[in-house]
Amino acid sequence: MTTVDELRKAGAQKKGILVYIRENSVGDYEARVGKRETRVHNESAKVKGAPQAKPKAVKAKRKLITTLVQDDMEMTSKKMNLARNWISDEMQLVVEKLFSSDHSIVMFDSATLGVEVDESVSTSSATIQAKLSSLSNEKVFIPVNCAHNHWCSITLNLADKQAYIYDSNASSYLVSVRSVAQKIIALLPGTVGHGIRVRNFESGLGVQTDNYNCGIYVLIAFENFCGADQVGLLDKKTLQCMRYRYLRLCF
């Protein structure tokens, strides 16, 4: 048993002897250890019950999905721009591949003729006449750019004295395209253009519902004009197949 003197020597003051005994007794020590263990256990339980940080794999997956979505949006934008600009070098190449063996089919790039639809033909009449001078009874394909964001077309069957204008959107651009067609017909050599009337071309493809596949519609319509098998109303799947077909012809 610890005496009072020993307690005082150990540092306990007179009024704090009972407190000192209680705080330094074996039983109290065990109680304090028990409380400490309980506190540690409770803290551990809190940690286990708390929301865990997301695994690296989950974060990586989410980052990948975000990247793929962004890439898809960027690719869609590029596809739209490509489709809008279809009738350029690619269009010329496709027409050459499709009709290279048929010398009765001629294509004039609208840029070459200086034709753009704001109801104007920028190239001089003499220049256009010179470029059309060799025509007699061919089928002629003239893509026409409309306001730099849409494509229509003029097709001539000189042997049958037929001229057609086509717009996949059936928009008001047709009025301007008709005006351009009449100007071109007037510049055909000799009597080639006599008796030709301009009519709307009924492609059977339906009306274009997006804002970027006009070039594909124009190509298919021209194939139909030249006697290709009819594909009927164009749905999304058919458009994708036709675009893929034309792209393959470019390589």
C-alpha positions as CSV (number, residue, x, y, z in Angstrom):
1,M,0.0,0.0,0.0
2,T,1.2,3.4,-0.9
3,T,1.5,5.8,2.1
4,V,0.6,9.4,2.1
5,D,4.3,10.5,2.4
6,E,5.1,8.4,-0.6
7,L,2.3,9.9,-2.5
8,R,3.5,13.4,-1.6
9,K,6.9,12.5,-2.7
10,A,5.5,11.3,-5.9
11,G,4.0,14.7,-6.5
12,A,0.5,14.6,-5.1
13,Q,-0.6,17.7,-3.2
14,K,-2.5,17.4,0.0
15,K,-5.9,18.3,-1.5
16,G,-5.2,16.2,-4.6
17,I,-4.2,13.0,-3.0
18,L,-7.6,11.3,-3.7
19,V,-7.6,12.5,-7.3
20,Y,-4.0,11.3,-7.7
21,I,-4.9,7.9,-6.3
22,R,-7.9,7.7,-8.6
23,E,-6.0,8.7,-11.7
24,N,-3.0,6.5,-11.1
25,S,-4.7,3.4,-9.7
26,V,-4.6,0.1,-11.6
27,G,-8.3,0.0,-12.0
28,D,-8.5,3.5,-13.4
29,Y,-5.7,2.8,-15.8
30,E,-7.6,-0.2,-17.1
31,A,-10.7,1.9,-17.4
32,R,-8.8,4.6,-19.3
33,V,-7.3,2.0,-21.6
34,G,-10.7,0.6,-22.2
35,K,-12.0,4.0,-23.1
36,R,-9.1,4.6,-25.4
37,E,-9.7,1.3,-27.1
38,T,-13.4,2.1,-27.4
39,R,-12.6,5.5,-28.9
40,V,-10.2,3.9,-31.4
41,H,-12.8,1.3,-32.3
42,N,-15.4,4.0,-32.9
43,E,-13.1,6.1,-35.0
44,S,-12.3,2.9,-37.0
45,A,-16.0,2.3,-37.5
46,K,-16.5,5.8,-38.8
47,V,-13.7,5.4,-41.3
48,K,-15.2,2.1,-42.5
49,G,-18.6,3.6,-42.8
50,A,-17.5,6.8,-44.6
51,P,-17.7,7.1,-48.4
52,Q,-14.5,5.7,-49.9
53,A,-12.5,7.5,-52.5
54,K,-13.3,6.4,-56.0
55,P,-10.8,3.7,-57.3
56,K,-8.4,4.8,-59.9
57,A,-10.0,2.4,-62.4
58,V,-13.3,4.2,-62.1
59,K,-11.8,7.6,-62.5
60,A,-9.8,6.4,-65.5
61,K,-13.0,4.9,-67.1
62,R,-14.9,8.2,-66.6
63,K,-12.0,10.1,-68.1
64,L,-11.9,7.7,-71.1
65,I,-15.7,8.1,-71.7
66,T,-15.4,11.9,-71.5
67,T,-12.5,11.8,-74.1
68,L,-14.5,9.5,-76.4
69,V,-17.5,11.8,-76.3
70,Q,-15.4,14.8,-77.1
71,D,-13.7,12.9,-79.9
72,D,-17.0,11.8,-81.3
73,M,-18.3,15.4,-81.3
74,E,-15.2,16.6,-83.0
75,M,-15.4,13.7,-85.6
76,T,-19.1,14.5,-86.2
77,S,-18.1,18.1,-86.9
78,K,-15.4,17.0,-89.3
79,K,-17.8,14.7,-91.1
80,M,-20.3,17.5,-91.5
81,N,-17.6,19.8,-92.9
82,L,-16.4,17.0,-95.2
83,A,-20.0,16.3,-96.5
84,R,-20.7,20.0,-97.1
85,N,-17.5,20.3,-99.2
86,W,-18.1,17.0,-101.0
87,I,-18.5,18.5,-104.5
88,S,-15.0,19.6,-105.1
89,D,-12.0,17.5,-105.9
90,E,-13.6,14.4,-104.3
91,M,-16.8,14.9,-106.4
92,Q,-14.8,15.2,-109.6
93,L,-12.9,12.0,-108.7
94,V,-16.0,10.1,-107.9
95,V,-17.7,11.1,-111.2
96,E,-14.6,10.1,-113.1
97,K,-14.5,6.7,-111.4
98,L,-18.2,6.1,-112.0
99,F,-18.4,7.2,-115.6
100,S,-14.8,7.0,-116.9
101,S,-15.9,4.5,-119.6
102,D,-18.8,6.6,-120.7
103,H,-17.5,9.6,-122.8
104,S,-21.0,11.0,-123.2
105,I,-21.0,12.1,-119.6
106,V,-19.3,15.4,-118.7
107,M,-18.9,17.2,-115.4
108,F,-18.2,20.9,-115.0
109,D,-17.0,22.0,-111.6
110,S,-19.1,25.1,-110.6
111,A,-15.9,26.8,-109.5
112,T,-14.4,26.3,-113.0
113,L,-17.5,27.9,-114.5
114,G,-17.5,30.6,-111.8
115,V,-21.1,29.6,-110.8
116,E,-22.4,30.4,-107.3
117,V,-25.9,30.9,-106.3
118,D,-26.6,34.4,-105.3
119,E,-28.1,34.5,-108.8
120,S,-24.8,35.3,-110.3
121,V,-22.3,33.8,-112.7
122,S,-18.9,35.5,-111.9
123,T,-17.1,34.1,-115.0
124,S,-17.4,36.0,-118.2
125,S,-19.8,34.7,-120.8
126,A,-17.0,34.3,-123.3
127,T,-15.0,32.1,-120.9
128,I,-18.1,29.9,-120.3
129,Q,-18.8,29.6,-124.0
130,A,-15.3,28.5,-124.6
131,K,-15.6,25.7,-122.0
132,L,-18.9,24.6,-123.3
133,S,-17.9,24.8,-127.0
134,S,-17.2,21.1,-127.5
135,L,-20.6,19.9,-126.3
136,S,-23.1,18.4,-128.6
137,N,-25.2,15.6,-127.3
138,E,-23.7,14.7,-123.9
139,K,-25.1,14.4,-120.4
140,V,-23.7,17.3,-118.4
141,F,-23.4,17.5,-114.7
142,I,-22.9,21.0,-113.1
143,P,-22.9,21.1,-109.3
144,V,-23.8,24.5,-108.0
145,N,-22.7,26.1,-104.7
146,C,-25.4,27.9,-102.8
147,A,-24.3,30.6,-100.3
148,H,-21.2,28.5,-99.4
149,N,-23.1,26.0,-97.3
150,H,-25.3,24.0,-99.6
151,W,-25.1,22.2,-102.9
152,C,-27.7,21.9,-105.7
153,S,-27.1,20.7,-109.3
154,I,-27.9,21.4,-112.9
155,T,-28.0,18.3,-115.2
156,L,-28.4,18.6,-119.0
157,N,-29.3,15.8,-121.4
158,L,-28.4,17.6,-124.7
159,A,-29.4,14.7,-126.9
160,D,-33.0,14.8,-125.5
161,K,-33.1,18.5,-125.1
162,Q,-33.7,18.2,-121.3
163,A,-32.4,20.3,-118.4
164,Y,-33.1,19.6,-114.7
165,I,-32.3,21.4,-111.5
166,Y,-32.1,19.6,-108.2
167,D,-32.1,20.7,-104.6
168,S,-32.3,17.9,-101.9
169,N,-33.9,20.4,-99.5
170,A,-36.4,21.7,-102.1
171,S,-35.6,25.2,-100.8
172,S,-35.9,28.6,-102.4
173,Y,-32.4,28.1,-103.8
174,L,-34.1,26.4,-106.8
175,V,-35.2,29.8,-108.1
176,S,-31.6,31.0,-108.3
177,V,-30.4,27.7,-109.7
178,R,-33.0,27.9,-112.4
179,S,-31.7,31.3,-113.3
180,V,-28.2,30.0,-113.6
181,A,-29.3,27.0,-115.7
182,Q,-31.0,29.3,-118.2
183,K,-27.9,31.5,-118.5
184,I,-25.7,28.4,-119.1
185,I,-28.2,27.0,-121.7
186,A,-28.1,30.3,-123.5
187,L,-24.3,30.0,-123.8
188,L,-24.3,26.5,-125.3
189,P,-22.7,26.3,-128.8
190,G,-24.8,26.8,-131.9
191,T,-28.2,25.4,-131.8
192,V,-27.5,22.9,-129.0
193,G,-29.4,24.8,-126.4
194,H,-32.4,25.5,-128.6
195,G,-35.7,24.1,-127.3
196,I,-34.3,23.1,-123.9
197,R,-36.6,23.8,-121.0
198,V,-35.6,23.7,-117.3
199,R,-37.6,21.5,-115.0
200,N,-37.2,20.2,-111.4
201,F,-35.6,16.8,-111.2
202,E,-37.7,14.2,-109.3
203,S,-35.1,12.1,-107.7
204,G,-37.3,9.8,-105.6
205,L,-34.8,10.2,-102.7
206,G,-37.0,12.2,-100.5
207,V,-36.2,15.5,-98.8
208,Q,-32.9,15.8,-97.0
209,T,-33.5,16.1,-93.3
210,D,-30.0,16.9,-92.1
211,N,-27.8,19.9,-93.0
212,Y,-24.7,18.2,-94.3
213,N,-25.5,15.4,-96.7
214,C,-26.4,17.6,-99.7
215,G,-23.4,16.4,-101.7
216,I,-24.3,12.8,-101.3
217,Y,-27.9,13.5,-102.4
218,V,-26.6,15.4,-105.5
219,L,-24.3,12.5,-106.4
220,I,-27.1,9.9,-106.1
221,A,-29.5,12.0,-108.0
222,F,-27.0,12.4,-110.9
223,E,-26.5,8.6,-111.0
224,N,-30.3,8.2,-111.2
225,F,-30.3,10.8,-114.0
226,C,-27.8,8.7,-115.9
227,G,-29.8,5.5,-115.5
228,A,-28.5,3.8,-112.4
229,D,-30.7,1.6,-110.3
230,Q,-33.1,3.6,-108.1
231,V,-32.3,3.4,-104.3
232,G,-35.6,4.9,-103.3
233,L,-36.2,7.0,-100.2
234,L,-32.9,7.6,-98.4
235,D,-32.8,6.6,-94.7
236,K,-29.8,7.1,-92.4
237,K,-28.4,3.6,-93.0
238,T,-28.6,4.0,-96.8
239,L,-26.9,7.4,-96.6
240,Q,-24.1,5.9,-94.6
241,C,-23.6,3.1,-97.1
242,M,-23.6,5.5,-100.1
243,R,-21.2,7.8,-98.4
244,Y,-18.9,4.9,-97.7
245,R,-19.2,3.8,-101.3
246,Y,-18.2,7.2,-102.6
247,L,-15.3,7.6,-100.1
248,R,-13.9,4.3,-101.3
249,L,-13.9,5.5,-104.8
250,C,-11.6,8.3,-103.8
251,F,-8.8,5.9,-102.7
